[in-house]
Each structure stands twice: as C-alpha cells, then as structure tokens.
Amino acid sequence: MSKPHFNVTAGLIWRDGRLLITKRPRGSHLAGYWEFPGGKQEVGESLEECIEREMMEELGMKVKAAKHLLLLDHEYDEKSISLHLFECSHLGGEPQPIGCDDMTWVKPHDLGLYKLPPPDFRMIPFIRKIAGGS
C-alpha cells in the first residue's frame, strides 16, 4: 500500500537579517519542533496561494510568494512530502502565533540550535548560502 503524498510550502520571512520560525502546535505531527512557517497545499490551490493562506492562518500576516527557491522531497514513515521553499515579501500585519505555539526571529547561522523537522534542517545550508553566510 502506498503512503499518502502531500505538497507542503514553507516561507522565508526576513527582518533585520533574521528569519521567522514557528513552533509546531501541541497535538500536531512533530509537535514542539521549530519550522519555517507554511503548510499543506489544498485541492485547487496553487503553491503560491498555499503559502500566502498559511501565513495568514498561522501568523495573521499578509505575504506575497515572491520566488520559489527550493524543492525537497522527504519520506516519513506514514507519508511523503514535497516541501516547496518560497521567499516571501511581507505586505502587512505584525506576525502573531495564531496557528502555532510560538514564533521567533533567528539569524541563519543559529538555525542549527533549534530542533527542526528533517526537511527543514536539510534546507539550512541553502538558506545560509543565500543569506551570504550570516
């Protein structure tokens, strides 16, 4: 029997050389892990619409999916995902932890200090590279 597959988006939101990461809510898959905000694509939704909707639902902020940066495939025991990383432009709203347990701004070189899901962790070298090694 094949595992379910999901397209998942993650967004990079920058402020003063730091990235926004969020803590997965209690009761969710990988609860307590930190991640780049985003979520599962819904039927009939583009990847850009997905990241823009998820940012509003999770953080109450309006963003524009500016650029698709990276695609990573990952296998979990119970499902597989294709994780699409987007550079996002902040259009409005101060982020608040609405659909997550917490949020924080992190310098790219400090990302390894946080417990991230495996696909998010695999993105760290790429993110540090585009950040200019900061």
trRosetta pair geometry for C-beta under 8 A, 3 or more apart (Angstrom, degrees):
i j d omega theta_ij theta_ji phi_ij phi_ji
3 75 7.7 109 55 -147 158 87
3 76 7.9 177 -180 70 151 73
3 78 6.5 151 -142 160 115 30
3 79 5.2 177 166 -115 113 33
3 80 5.4 109 93 -11 124 88
4 78 7.9 1 37 146 94 73
4 79 4.9 -30 72 -121 84 99
4 80 7.6 -171 95 32 42 67
5 79 6.9 161 -91 -174 31 82
5 80 4.8 -20 -108 73 82 95
5 81 7.1 162 -160 -89 62 31
5 82 7.3 37 177 -12 103 92
6 40 5.2 -49 -176 -131 131 104
6 41 7.1 164 -179 36 79 83
6 79 6.4 16 2 167 105 130
6 80 7.7 169 24 90 65 49
6 81 5.1 -23 69 -111 86 82
6 82 7.6 -155 98 28 45 68
7 40 7.3 108 79 -157 54 59
7 41 4.1 -4 85 16 104 134
7 47 6.6 -94 154 -96 130 97
7 50 7.6 -161 113 -32 105 175
7 81 7.4 131 -110 -162 17 73
7 82 5.2 -24 -112 65 67 101
7 84 6.6 15 -175 -9 94 118
8 38 6.5 104 165 122 80 116
8 39 6.6 -86 -149 168 83 21
8 40 5.5 -40 -101 -93 78 53
8 41 6.9 -131 -82 -11 27 82
8 81 4.9 -3 4 -168 122 125
8 82 7.0 162 26 76 73 47
8 83 5.1 -26 76 -105 102 67
8 84 7.0 171 86 20 46 75
9 38 4.2 -137 102 -166 69 125
9 39 6.6 -6 53 51 82 40
9 41 6.6 94 -21 -62 99 87
9 47 5.6 144 -82 -168 120 83
9 50 4.7 143 -2 107 138 115
9 51 4.0 -117 144 -70 145 90
9 54 6.4 175 73 18 111 146
9 65 7.9 -59 -164 -107 142 132
9 83 7.7 140 -107 -160 16 58
9 84 5.0 -33 -108 71 67 98
9 85 7.9 145 -163 -91 59 23
9 86 6.2 1 -167 -2 106 117
10 35 6.9 -108 -124 163 119 97
10 36 3.9 74 -180 90 112 115
10 37 7.0 133 -150 76 64 30
10 38 4.0 -127 -96 10 38 147
10 51 7.6 -34 56 -114 7 111
10 83 6.0 15 -4 -176 116 102
10 84 7.1 167 24 81 71 47
10 85 5.1 -26 72 -106 100 68
10 86 7.1 167 83 23 46 74
10 120 6.8 172 -126 -101 162 92
10 123 7.7 -144 89 -20 149 170
11 36 6.2 -174 57 158 39 103
11 37 5.7 -33 49 78 97 83
11 38 5.3 144 -5 -69 79 101
11 51 4.9 124 -62 -168 114 119
11 54 7.6 168 -7 82 120 114
11 55 6.0 -20 35 -71 158 117
11 63 6.5 84 -176 119 158 163
11 65 7.3 -107 -108 -105 112 80
11 85 7.7 154 -93 -160 24 56
11 86 5.0 -27 -108 71 73 96
11 87 7.8 91 -158 -149 71 8
11 88 4.2 21 -168 -22 119 135
12 19 5.9 -57 -151 -133 81 114
12 36 6.5 -36 -76 -150 58 132
12 69 7.2 20 5 1 130 154
12 85 6.8 43 -26 179 102 97
12 86 6.9 -157 18 95 78 47
12 87 5.3 -31 60 -112 112 53
12 88 6.2 166 66 17 51 83
12 127 7.0 175 -105 -126 133 109
13 19 6.8 115 67 -156 55 62
13 20 4.2 -7 70 23 111 122
13 37 7.3 1 1 37 120 119
13 55 7.7 123 -57 -130 132 128
13 61 7.7 57 -121 102 157 152
13 63 6.8 -94 -92 -104 111 140
13 88 5.4 -34 -79 72 76 114
13 90 5.9 80 -149 -65 105 104
13 95 7.4 121 114 -54 161 144
14 17 7.2 13 -170 -92 103 11
14 18 7.0 141 -154 72 60 38
14 19 6.1 -36 -96 -92 61 62
15 18 5.7 -30 71 63 72 89
15 20 7.1 58 8 -49 109 96
15 90 7.7 29 -71 -17 98 155
15 105 5.9 -69 64 -128 110 138
16 105 7.6 44 59 165 100 147
17 107 6.4 5 132 -117 95 85
17 131 7.7 96 -157 -165 73 110
17 134 5.9 -106 -167 158 109 159
18 105 3.9 67 127 165 136 100
18 106 5.8 142 -163 60 95 21
18 107 5.5 -60 -104 -72 79 51
19 36 7.3 -44 162 -111 124 96
19 105 6.9 157 73 -155 27 62
19 106 5.6 -34 61 64 82 80
19 107 7.8 110 14 -129 81 10
19 108 6.4 78 -9 -75 120 71
19 111 7.4 8 53 -80 132 112
19 127 7.2 -12 -55 -177 160 135
20 36 7.9 92 90 -142 68 64
20 37 6.5 -19 115 -3 108 118
20 59 7.7 46 157 -116 146 156
20 95 6.2 91 -141 14 149 175
20 103 6.3 -2 -169 -175 94 112
20 104 7.7 163 -146 86 54 30
20 105 5.9 -33 -89 -98 59 69
20 106 8.0 135 -105 18 12 80
21 34 4.8 42 150 174 127 108
21 35 6.4 162 -161 78 90 21
21 36 6.1 -62 -112 -87 76 45
21 37 7.4 178 -142 -31 32 76
21 103 6.9 171 89 -151 42 64
21 104 6.1 -16 61 62 86 76
21 105 8.0 146 18 -106 73 22
21 106 5.5 0 6 9 119 127
21 111 7.6 139 -53 -124 147 87
21 114 6.6 97 115 120 162 173
21 116 7.9 -79 -151 -98 139 104
22 34 7.0 160 83 -152 27 66
22 35 6.2 -32 65 64 76 74
22 36 7.8 62 22 -173 84 13
22 37 4.7 68 1 -79 128 91
22 58 6.3 -9 -128 164 176 129
22 59 7.2 -120 -79 -71 137 107
22 97 6.7 153 -140 -118 101 91
22 100 4.0 -18 173 172 120 174
22 101 7.9 128 171 44 82 59
22 102 7.0 163 -159 86 58 47
22 103 4.7 -25 -104 -98 74 85
23 32 6.7 -14 -175 -146 102 29
23 33 7.4 167 -150 88 62 29
23 34 5.5 -39 -93 -95 65 67
23 35 7.9 126 -110 17 21 74
23 97 7.6 4 41 -136 90 134
23 100 5.7 131 63 166 55 105
23 101 4.4 -67 97 66 110 96
23 102 4.1 28 19 49 129 88
23 103 7.1 -133 5 -66 79 40
24 28 5.1 -126 170 79 102 128
24 29 7.5 -82 -177 81 146 52
24 30 5.3 68 50 102 171 83
24 31 5.3 -136 111 -121 105 34
24 32 6.3 -38 66 21 93 24
24 33 5.1 23 13 56 124 75
24 34 7.6 -144 -8 -84 80 17
24 35 6.1 55 -51 4 97 119
24 100 6.6 -66 -105 -139 21 92
24 101 7.0 12 91 10 26 107
24 117 8.0 72 -36 -44 141 113
25 28 4.9 85 67 -9 79 123
25 31 6.4 -52 102 -127 37 91
25 99 7.0 -88 -36 164 132 53
25 100 5.7 -137 -51 -136 86 38
25 101 5.0 146 -107 -41 55 90
26 31 5.2 67 -124 -162 33 135
26 32 7.4 49 -89 -52 63 81
26 101 6.4 89 -19 -78 78 132
27 31 6.1 103 23 -86 25 141
28 31 5.0 132 54 -78 69 83
29 76 8.0 12 -175 -158 133 170
30 33 4.3 -33 162 15 103 133
30 35 7.7 80 113 -48 134 128
30 117 5.1 5 -157 -88 165 109
32 101 7.6 -12 -94 40 46 154
32 115 7.3 0 128 86 86 133
33 115 5.3 -107 -126 117 70 92
33 116 6.2 95 180 -140 104 22
33 117 5.2 88 143 -51 155 75
33 120 8.0 145 152 39 119 141
34 104 7.9 -43 -133 39 130 107
34 114 4.2 -43 47 167 147 128
34 115 6.2 116 15 67 89 58
34 116 5.6 -55 77 -87 82 69
34 120 7.8 -149 104 120 67 155
35 38 7.7 -102 136 36 113 86
35 116 6.2 121 -92 -145 57 80
35 117 5.7 13 -93 9 112 107
35 120 5.0 -138 -132 -69 76 159
36 85 7.1 36 90 -125 160 94
36 120 5.8 175 3 -130 90 112
36 123 7.4 -44 -11 75 138 153
37 54 6.6 169 154 131 87 106
37 55 6.1 93 123 -102 128 70
37 58 5.3 -179 -156 95 116 150
37 59 6.0 -5 -145 -30 163 127
37 100 7.2 -97 -109 -37 98 148
37 103 7.8 3 -62 -116 121 115
38 50 7.5 48 -167 132 91 96
38 51 5.5 -33 -124 -119 99 81
38 54 5.0 69 -153 106 38 155
38 55 7.6 -9 -91 -57 53 75
38 58 8.0 -58 -30 1 12 153
38 86 7.8 133 -98 29 131 103
39 50 7.0 -140 77 173 74 96
39 54 4.0 175 24 -119 105 132
39 57 7.6 -40 13 68 151 130
39 58 7.1 165 -32 -45 122 126
40 50 7.5 -107 118 -158 29 125
41 45 5.6 -165 -169 81 79 108
41 47 6.2 -51 -96 -100 129 60
41 50 4.4 -59 -107 -92 72 152
42 45 4.5 65 64 2 81 135
42 50 6.8 168 14 -104 74 94
42 53 7.8 -42 10 78 121 159
45 49 4.6 -131 -168 90 88 122
45 50 5.1 109 132 -64 124 84
45 53 7.2 -55 -154 5 143 145
46 49 4.5 97 52 6 80 101
46 50 6.9 -135 96 -9 44 86
47 50 5.4 -51 -151 31 34 119
47 51 6.7 27 157 -14 67 100
47 65 7.3 159 116 -169 78 167
47 68 7.0 51 104 -98 141 120
47 84 5.2 -37 -158 94 137 163
47 86 7.5 164 142 -58 105 127
48 51 6.3 -54 -149 36 30 102
48 52 6.3 26 155 -14 64 112
48 65 3.8 -150 -139 54 81 144
48 86 7.4 133 -109 -115 63 153
49 52 5.8 -62 -146 43 30 111
49 53 6.0 30 157 -19 68 110
50 53 5.9 -59 -146 38 25 108
50 54 6.1 21 159 -17 64 111
51 54 5.7 -54 -140 39 31 111
51 55 6.3 35 159 -22 64 105
51 63 7.1 -70 132 90 94 124
51 65 4.9 102 66 -84 127 116
51 84 7.8 -109 -53 97 120 105
51 86 5.0 -54 -74 36 176 148
51 88 6.5 -144 145 -84 127 123
52 55 6.1 -52 -149 32 27 111
52 56 6.8 25 153 -15 60 106
52 62 7.6 18 -164 -158 91 59
52 63 5.8 -149 -119 75 68 78
52 64 6.9 14 -100 -111 116 31
52 65 5.8 -95 -47 -25 94 96
53 56 5.8 -61 -155 37 33 109
53 57 6.2 25 154 -14 70 111
54 57 5.7 -57 -141 42 33 108
54 58 5.7 16 166 -7 70 115
55 58 6.3 -57 -129 47 23 99
55 59 5.5 -40 -171 43 61 113
55 61 5.5 -67 157 75 101 86
55 62 7.4 115 107 -126 117 14
55 63 4.5 -4 93 16 169 122
55 88 6.8 152 -71 -166 154 161
56 59 7.4 -73 -108 60 10 69
56 60 6.6 39 -162 -119 50 23
56 61 6.8 -131 -94 63 48 36
56 62 6.4 32 -87 -88 99 56
56 63 8.0 -144 -47 17 74 81
56 93 7.8 86 -119 46 70 167
57 98 7.0 -144 157 96 41 123
57 99 5.1 28 136 -28 82 151
58 97 7.9 -34 167 -146 74 47
58 98 6.1 155 173 63 23 89
58 99 3.8 -89 -111 57 56 112
58 100 5.4 41 -166 -22 101 103
59 93 7.6 125 122 122 85 121
59 95 4.1 -28 -177 -142 117 90
59 96 6.2 139 -167 49 54 47
59 97 7.2 -17 -110 -93 67 32
59 98 6.3 -173 -90 20 13 99
59 99 7.4 -73 -34 33 47 91
59 100 7.5 0 -70 15 76 116
59 103 6.9 80 -112 -81 106 158
60 93 5.3 -146 133 176 74 133
60 94 7.8 1 98 74 108 50
60 95 6.8 143 60 -136 80 39
60 96 4.9 4 34 39 131 101
60 98 5.2 110 -33 -26 100 138
61 90 6.5 -39 170 -141 127 91
61 91 7.9 140 166 52 79 69
61 92 7.0 179 -159 93 67 44
61 93 3.9 -169 -115 90 54 111
61 94 7.1 -110 -90 97 104 7
61 95 4.8 -37 -35 -81 134 73
62 90 7.8 97 82 -169 59 53
62 91 4.3 -67 111 74 100 108
62 92 4.4 13 44 54 117 87
62 93 5.3 114 3 7 76 117
63 88 4.2 9 176 176 134 122
63 89 6.3 148 -163 72 74 46
63 90 5.8 -40 -104 -103 84 43
63 91 6.0 170 -107 7 24 92
64 88 6.7 151 71 -160 42 70
64 89 4.5 -11 55 55 98 104
64 91 5.7 88 -21 -46 93 120
65 68 7.5 28 165 -64 112 70
65 86 4.7 -45 -146 -173 94 150
65 87 8.0 106 -167 72 53 49
65 88 5.9 -40 -103 -103 45 81
66 86 7.1 134 43 173 61 93
66 87 4.8 -60 68 100 108 92
66 88 6.1 156 4 -122 93 21
66 89 4.7 94 -55 -24 122 98
67 86 6.7 153 78 -157 43 68
67 87 4.3 10 53 42 97 113
68 71 7.7 14 169 -52 110 91
68 84 6.2 -43 -143 -174 102 105
68 85 7.6 110 -165 79 56 52
68 86 5.8 -40 -102 -100 49 78
69 85 4.7 -58 66 103 105 99
69 86 6.4 160 4 -112 93 20
69 87 5.6 99 -49 -29 119 88
69 126 7.5 134 147 149 114 127
69 130 7.2 -42 -152 -54 133 165
70 84 7.6 162 86 -155 52 40
70 85 4.1 10 54 42 95 121
70 123 6.3 142 94 -126 155 104
70 126 5.7 69 -82 149 152 163
71 82 6.2 -8 -168 -179 100 97
71 83 7.1 152 -156 79 47 52
71 84 5.6 -10 -104 -102 77 67
71 85 7.5 -147 -68 17 33 79
72 82 7.5 161 82 -159 39 50
72 83 4.7 -15 63 58 91 104
72 85 7.5 45 1 -20 101 108
72 119 5.0 155 107 -156 132 102
72 122 5.9 142 -144 91 153 129
72 123 6.6 -113 -23 -68 147 93
73 80 6.9 6 -175 177 92 106
73 81 7.2 173 -151 91 51 49
73 82 5.3 -24 -98 -103 75 71
73 83 7.6 179 -86 16 22 75
74 80 6.9 175 91 -156 46 65
74 81 5.3 -6 59 59 91 91
74 83 6.3 23 5 -11 114 115
74 118 6.1 151 -148 94 136 109
74 119 4.1 -99 -39 -67 150 115
74 122 7.7 178 -83 16 118 143
75 80 4.9 -24 -107 -106 65 93
76 79 5.2 14 58 57 111 68
76 80 6.9 -171 26 -85 69 38
76 81 7.2 39 -6 -5 104 100
81 119 6.9 -90 82 -29 120 160
83 119 4.6 132 -2 153 155 145
83 120 7.7 -129 -174 -64 160 60
83 123 7.9 -103 116 -53 133 127
85 123 6.0 137 -74 -132 150 143
85 126 7.8 125 67 103 164 139
95 103 6.1 -113 136 129 122 165
96 103 7.9 168 180 22 15 140
97 100 4.9 -93 -154 75 89 84
97 101 6.5 -29 174 111 135 14
97 102 5.5 -35 -104 -117 160 18
97 103 4.8 -168 -74 -9 98 101
100 103 6.3 89 86 -59 131 90
106 110 5.1 -133 -172 84 95 109
106 111 5.9 111 130 -82 134 64
106 114 6.8 -61 -106 -22 162 137
107 110 4.7 79 62 8 85 108
107 111 7.9 -121 95 -33 48 72
107 134 6.2 -109 -171 140 98 96
108 111 5.9 -22 -162 -19 42 114
108 124 7.7 144 -173 -159 81 74
108 127 5.5 -162 -137 128 113 99
108 128 4.8 154 151 -98 123 64
108 131 4.2 172 -21 44 161 169
108 134 5.2 90 40 84 113 80
109 112 7.9 -38 172 15 44 102
109 128 6.5 82 -80 -120 62 114
109 133 7.7 32 -69 166 110 51
109 134 6.2 -121 -20 132 102 44
110 113 5.1 -34 -177 15 75 122
110 114 7.7 66 137 -17 79 96
111 114 6.2 -63 -167 31 47 107
111 116 7.1 12 171 -38 92 143
111 124 4.9 -174 97 -122 135 109
111 127 6.9 66 -24 82 164 139
111 128 7.7 -131 24 -59 127 96
112 121 7.9 79 -113 -144 65 88
112 124 6.2 83 -65 -158 82 161
116 120 4.1 -121 174 96 115 115
116 121 4.3 155 85 -63 113 79
116 124 7.6 149 45 -53 160 112
117 120 4.9 82 58 14 80 107
117 121 6.9 -149 90 -11 35 92
118 121 5.6 -57 -143 36 29 114
118 122 6.4 32 159 -23 65 104
119 122 5.5 -50 -149 32 35 115
119 123 7.0 39 152 -25 62 101
120 123 5.8 -55 -160 26 36 114
120 124 7.9 60 144 -45 60 83
121 124 6.0 -24 -170 -15 43 115
122 125 8.0 -44 176 21 44 95
123 126 5.3 -64 -165 46 61 114
123 127 5.6 59 141 -26 88 107
124 127 5.7 -59 -142 38 31 110
124 128 6.2 31 161 -19 67 105
125 128 5.8 -54 -146 37 31 111
125 129 6.3 34 154 -23 64 106
126 129 5.7 -56 -152 33 30 114
126 130 6.6 18 156 -10 66 104
127 130 6.2 -57 -146 41 31 101
127 131 6.0 28 154 -18 65 114
128 131 5.6 -63 -144 43 29 111
128 133 6.0 44 165 -113 90 36
128 134 7.4 -158 -148 52 69 51
129 133 7.3 26 -110 -62 35 64
131 134 4.7 -98 142 37 110 98
